[in-house]
Amino acid sequence: MKVPFLDLSQMAAEIGDELTQAAARVIASGWYIGGPEVEAFQAEWAAHCAADHCVGAANGLDALVLGLRALGVGAGDEVIVPSNTYIASWLAISAVGAHPVGVEPDPATHNIDPTRIAAAITPRTRAIMPVHLYGQPCDLDPILTIARSRGLAVIEDAAQAHSATYRGQPIGAHGDLVCWSFYPGKNLGALGDGGAVTTNNPDLARTIRQLGNYGSERKYEHTMRGLNSRLDPIQAAMLRVKLAYLPAWTDMRRARAAQYMNGLDGAGFGLPHVIAGVDPVWHLYVITSPHRDDLAARLTDAGIGTLIHYPHPPHMQGAYSDLGLAPDSFPIARDLSRQVLSLPMGPFLKPDQCQHVIDILRELNSTYRAAHLG
Ligand SMILES: *Cc1c(COP(=O)(O)O)cnc(C)c1O
C-alpha cells in the first residue's frame, strides 16, 4: 500500500466541478483585480476567524510584511520570533529592515516558549511574532501579557493554523494582527498563492489595505510607499469553494491525528504534545526520533511519503550567515531539526492508510530497540 504525504489532486477529484464553475464565474465577471469575489471571501474569512476585518494579500510572506509595516516596524527594530519556524517568518522581519531575534521553542510543543521571551526583549524590541507551528496554537495568554506590559505589538503567523482555537476562540484576532497563507498545501489552500491579515483594529486593517495597493486608497493618490500585494479574484473564488469544506476537512485531520496518537502510543517515538485549552488543526503531524534519517529512508522504501519541517532552522541558513549565529546559538531548534519527521496527513488520508503507517512505524521501532539491546 502506497501512502502519499499529501495528494492535492484528490481534492480536485472531489470538488473539481465546483472549482471550475467558480473560476468560470470570475472569468465571465470581468473583475480580475479586487471586486466582489475578493470582498466576499474577506468577509467570510473574517467571520470564520471571529475577526472584525480581513484584508487579502498576494501570499503569506507578504501578509507578514504588510502587517509589520502597518505596525510601524522598520530599520533598526527587533522582532521576537521562534528559532525553529519556517524561514518566511524571519524573512518578513528582514524585509522591513528589522532584526529577527530568535527565541527557542518548548521542545514538547515545538512552539515558542513564553518563559524565554522576556529575556530576549531589548529597548529596540517592537513586536513579538508567535507562530502556531504545525497547526497547534501557541500559549497566547502569557505572550499577550508580556507584550502588553512591555508595550509591544503581537503579530501572529497563523499560516499553519486555519480553524485552530485557543481557549475556545478561533485564531484570528488574539494579537494585534494575524497573518495567513493560502499556499496550496495549507489547511485552507488556494490553487496558487494567496494570503490575508485578520484583525479587530480598523486602523491597522485600513493601513494594510492601502499598503498592499501601492499605498493608495483612491486611484493615483499615494499616501504611502506601498507594494502591489493583493489577493486575486480567481484565488478568492477558489478559497470560497474550499472554505465550505474546511470544517469537515479539519475534522478528518483531527480523526487521523487521534489515530496516530493512539496507534503510536508507547511505540518509542516522540509524539506531539497538546497543551490544555487549544484545539490544533494538524497542518502537520510531526514525530521525533533519534533515528530520523534512517526512519525516513525506510518509510520511503515502504512507499510512505514523509517530509521534514524543517531540516535547517533559519539561523543555520545561508540567508542569515551574516548574523554570525553558531548552530548552537539555538540548540533546541538545531536538535529538533535533526529529529522531526512529518507523517502523511491531510483530509484525504484514509484510516487504513494511517493504520498502515502506524504498523510500519511500530515494526521499525522494534528493530531499533533490538539493535540497541544487541
Ligand atoms: C507557508 C508559511 C508562510 C509563508 O506563506 P506563503 O504563502 O508561502 O508566502 C509563513 N509562515 C509559515 C509558518 C508558513 O508555514
The ligand as a Tripos MOL2 file, in Angstrom:
@<TRIPOS>MOLECULE
LIG
   15    15     1     0     0
SMALL
NO_CHARGES

@<TRIPOS>ATOM
      1 C1          3.6110   28.8270    4.4960 C.3       1 LIG1
      2 C2          4.1560   29.6510    5.5860 C.ar      1 LIG1
      3 C3          4.4650   31.0170    5.4140 C.ar      1 LIG1
      4 C4          4.5110   31.6770    4.0690 C.3       1 LIG1
      5 O1          3.3490   31.6440    3.3240 O.3       1 LIG1
      6 P1          3.4370   31.7720    1.7230 P.3       1 LIG1
      7 O2          2.0040   31.9410    1.3480 O.co2     1 LIG1
      8 O3          4.0510   30.5390    1.1830 O.co2     1 LIG1
      9 O4          4.2240   33.0080    1.4200 O.co2     1 LIG1
     10 C5          4.8500   31.7460    6.5160 C.ar      1 LIG1
     11 N1          4.9780   31.1770    7.7290 N.ar      1 LIG1
     12 C6          4.7200   29.8710    7.9360 C.ar      1 LIG1
     13 C7          4.8500   29.3180    9.3110 C.3       1 LIG1
     14 C8          4.3200   29.0690    6.8750 C.ar      1 LIG1
     15 O5          4.0790   27.7640    7.0950 O.3       1 LIG1
@<TRIPOS>BOND
     1     1     2 1
     2     2     3 ar
     3     2    14 ar
     4     3     4 1
     5     3    10 ar
     6     4     5 1
     7     5     6 1
     8     6     7 2
     9     6     8 1
    10     6     9 1
    11    10    11 ar
    12    11    12 ar
    13    12    13 1
    14    12    14 ar
    15    14    15 1
@<TRIPOS>SUBSTRUCTURE
     1 LIG1         1 GROUP 0 **** ****
